[in-house]
Structure formats: structure tokens, C-alpha cells
């Protein structure tokens, strides 16, 4: 049986037994990446810790969490994708800060800057529209207008960041709709819809 975690990059494999080829996180690495792990909800964090820290196999995790194999595989892929994207956002944070601090920002309306900032931090049209008390249509229109302006001004670094965000919508702050029609993000904060 092939172990889960063989696609994780930038981490050395542990030594010993049949687990020698399974890249895992040490306790020190988990502490180092604590800020990134905070983007995982409780269920995802349990899966991450069981597989990548405790070195459990999928079958063990399925039994422990009472999950089906397809469901667990889907969650593992989603967790990897979220962590890779959060890592990407952290790597381009300085580019974003430089953009909002530069002279180029004067070409954008204040409301557009708010939309861009919230989308950078949430990657969610839903949360951005809730926080700004705008319709999602208006948020999308402002976003598209900003992308066009970035193209026009040839601001390719920031344009690329926001195109990557567009292709990864809702990956940072996943919004779940509860029965009382309130949006719930993965950290448990409530935002009125």
C-alpha cells in the first residue's frame, strides 16, 4: 500500500522501517508552519496531524475518523492545495504591500483597493461582499475593473497575483452557509450574509 504524503515537497523523509520514504512534518516544523496551519479547519487539521505528523496510513485514519476512502482522499488533496496556496500568498505578500504603498495605487478607487485587499486575504467574493456590504456582482465587477487597470498600467507582478487568486477562489477562507443563513468561515467567525 502506498503511503499518503509522498507528494509533499521541501521536507526530508523520516528514517526507519517501511516509513522511510514517507515525508512527514516534525513537531518543530509544525510549530514553524503554525500560521499556515491556522487556515485549516478542525477536521482538516485532524487529518493533517494524523497523516503528516503521526504518520498514520489512510486506512488507519479512515477508521479513526469514520470516513470513507474517497472522502479522505478528496480532503487530503484539498488540504495540500490550500497549504500550497497559502504558502504562495505568503511568498507574494511583500509584492502586494509594495503595490498598495506605491504611486500606482492612485490609479485605483478607494473602494477598489478595499476589494483587492479583502480578496487578497480571503480569496472569497462572498466574504468580501459581506464585509463591504456590496453585492457579489459589484465585487466581481470591481475586481474585473482592477484587473483591466493592472493590464493597462502593465503591473504584471500584481496582475499575476490576482489572476492566481481568481483561479483559487474560496481556498483561503472557505465559507460555509449554516442553517440560519449566516456565513461561517473556517476559523469559526460569523459574518452576516
C-alpha positions as MATLAB code, in Angstrom:
seq = 'XXXXXXXXXXXXXXXXXXXXXXXXXXXXXXXXXXXXXXXXXXXXXXXXXXXXXXXXXXXXXXXXXXXXXXXXXXXXXXXXXXXXXXXXXXXXXXXXXXXXXXXXXXXXXXXXXXXXXXXXXXXXXXXXXXXXXXXXXXXXXXXXXXXXXXXXXXXXXXXXXXXXXXXXXXXXXXXXXXXXXXXXXXXXXXXXX';
ca = [
       0.000    0.000    0.000;
       1.360    3.402   -0.991;
       1.603    5.858    1.889;
      -0.101    9.235    1.812;
       2.147   12.276    1.740;
       4.576   11.255   -0.981;
       3.778   14.432   -2.939;
       4.733   16.831   -0.125;
       7.770   18.843   -1.188;
      10.584   20.544    0.747;
      10.570   18.128    3.663;
      13.023   15.327    4.248;
      11.816   11.790    4.770;
      11.978   10.151    8.171;
      14.275    7.184    8.591;
      13.461    3.668    9.596;
      11.110    0.830    8.789;
       8.709    0.938    5.885;
       8.056    4.593    6.688;
      11.481    5.681    5.371;
      10.003    7.019    2.144;
       7.121    8.937    3.779;
       7.831   12.661    4.117;
       6.381   13.866    7.395;
       6.425   17.004    9.489;
       8.363   17.041   12.723;
       6.949   18.826   15.769;
       9.404   21.690   15.119;
       8.211   22.010   11.506;
       4.587   22.059   12.666;
       5.474   24.915   15.051;
       7.295   26.729   12.236;
       4.259   26.484    9.958;
       1.685   27.177   12.669;
       0.423   30.308   10.912;
      -0.204   28.327    7.721;
      -1.896   25.513    9.622;
      -4.284   28.028   11.174;
      -6.004   28.151    7.775;
      -7.193   24.571    8.266;
     -10.489   23.884    9.999;
     -10.636   21.334   12.822;
     -11.449   18.369   10.573;
      -8.648   19.211    8.132;
      -6.166   19.804   10.922;
      -7.004   16.372   12.395;
      -6.360   14.744    9.014;
      -3.120   16.695    8.563;
      -1.817   15.789   12.019;
      -2.766   12.119   11.744;
      -1.157   11.636    8.327;
       1.770   14.055    8.205;
       2.790   14.216   11.862;
       1.619   10.938   13.418;
       2.484    9.038   10.216;
      -0.802    7.128   10.107;
      -1.790    5.352    6.907;
      -5.038    6.203    5.137;
      -6.750    3.026    6.365;
      -5.947    3.930    9.989;
      -7.181    7.496    9.526;
     -10.372    6.228    7.847;
     -11.049    4.032   10.873;
     -10.169    6.720   13.432;
     -12.313    9.410   11.768;
     -15.041    7.081   10.456;
     -14.502    8.330    6.909;
     -14.735    6.658    3.529;
     -11.599    6.287    1.426;
     -12.806    8.591   -1.423;
     -13.842   11.263    1.056;
     -10.499   11.119    2.863;
      -8.547   11.261   -0.429;
     -10.539   14.302   -1.524;
      -9.846   16.033    1.801;
      -6.111   15.278    1.592;
      -5.907   16.789   -1.908;
      -7.865   19.862   -0.778;
      -5.627   20.305    2.294;
      -2.483   20.116    0.160;
      -3.939   22.620   -2.323;
      -4.911   25.049    0.446;
      -1.498   24.880    2.129;
       0.335   25.349   -1.189;
      -1.825   28.373   -1.989;
      -1.407   29.926    1.471;
       2.342   29.424    1.086;
       2.146   31.179   -2.307;
       0.225   34.116   -0.799;
       2.802   34.453    1.968;
       5.570   34.465   -0.641;
       3.966   37.352   -2.579;
       2.805   39.371    0.420;
       5.648   41.887    0.011;
       4.686   42.439   -3.642;
       1.118   43.193   -2.555;
       2.257   45.583    0.213;
       4.599   47.328   -2.208;
       1.719   47.739   -4.667;
      -0.662   49.330   -2.144;
       2.163   51.590   -0.940;
       3.267   52.699   -4.403;
       2.273   55.588   -6.622;
       0.359   53.113   -8.806;
      -2.357   52.837   -6.185;
      -3.598   56.328   -7.085;
      -4.978   54.841  -10.332;
      -7.475   52.773   -8.319;
     -10.569   53.970   -6.450;
     -10.512   53.619   -2.670;
     -13.384   51.120   -2.892;
     -11.409   49.078   -5.441;
      -8.418   48.972   -3.102;
     -10.695   47.633   -0.363;
     -11.967   44.920   -2.713;
      -8.427   43.944   -3.709;
      -7.243   43.871   -0.110;
     -10.122   41.731    1.111;
      -9.794   39.362   -1.838;
      -6.067   39.020   -1.183;
      -6.760   37.988    2.420;
      -9.923   35.928    1.905;
      -9.964   34.832   -1.771;
     -13.734   34.929   -1.362;
     -16.206   37.097   -3.254;
     -18.822   36.102   -0.665;
     -16.833   37.293    2.350;
     -15.652   40.422    0.533;
     -19.204   41.354   -0.415;
     -20.418   40.648    3.146;
     -17.710   42.779    4.768;
     -18.125   45.678    2.316;
     -21.911   45.347    2.304;
     -21.942   45.119   -1.502;
     -23.494   42.590   -3.825;
     -21.199   39.885   -5.176;
     -21.914   41.230   -8.662;
     -20.480   44.634   -7.678;
     -17.439   42.981   -6.089;
     -16.807   40.920   -9.235;
     -17.232   43.991  -11.415;
     -14.761   45.976   -9.288;
     -12.316   43.054   -9.384;
     -12.527   42.789  -13.171;
     -12.128   46.556  -13.482;
      -8.986   46.364  -11.318;
      -7.535   43.542  -13.414;
      -8.121   45.587  -16.567;
      -6.450   48.606  -14.962;
      -3.451   46.461  -13.951;
      -3.142   45.257  -17.540;
      -3.418   48.797  -18.869;
      -0.710   50.014  -16.479;
       1.392   46.890  -17.141;
       1.560   45.999  -13.465;
       2.328   42.387  -14.307;
       3.504   41.193  -10.882;
       0.339   42.263   -9.093;
      -1.812   41.238  -12.063;
      -0.388   37.718  -11.882;
      -1.121   37.522   -8.142;
      -4.759   38.468   -8.643;
      -5.157   36.108  -11.582;
      -3.828   33.288   -9.385;
      -6.314   34.337   -6.688;
      -9.122   34.243   -9.256;
      -8.215   30.650  -10.133;
      -8.181   29.713   -6.416;
     -11.309   31.428   -5.127;
     -12.522   30.373   -1.664;
      -9.416   28.367   -0.906;
      -8.127   30.524    1.966;
     -11.347   31.376    3.784;
     -13.809   28.679    2.876;
     -17.333   29.950    3.511;
     -19.988   27.518    4.693;
     -23.635   28.517    4.879;
     -25.271   27.450    8.117;
     -28.958   26.652    8.606;
     -29.624   30.178    9.883;
     -28.259   31.607    6.575;
     -25.136   33.089    8.072;
     -21.742   32.588    6.503;
     -19.277   30.689    8.663;
     -15.611   30.786    7.791;
     -13.152   28.048    8.659;
     -11.965   29.831   11.776;
     -15.492   29.882   13.158;
     -16.125   33.617   12.842;
     -19.633   34.573   11.772;
     -20.282   37.065    9.011;
     -23.845   38.099    8.177;
     -24.989   37.320    4.667;
];
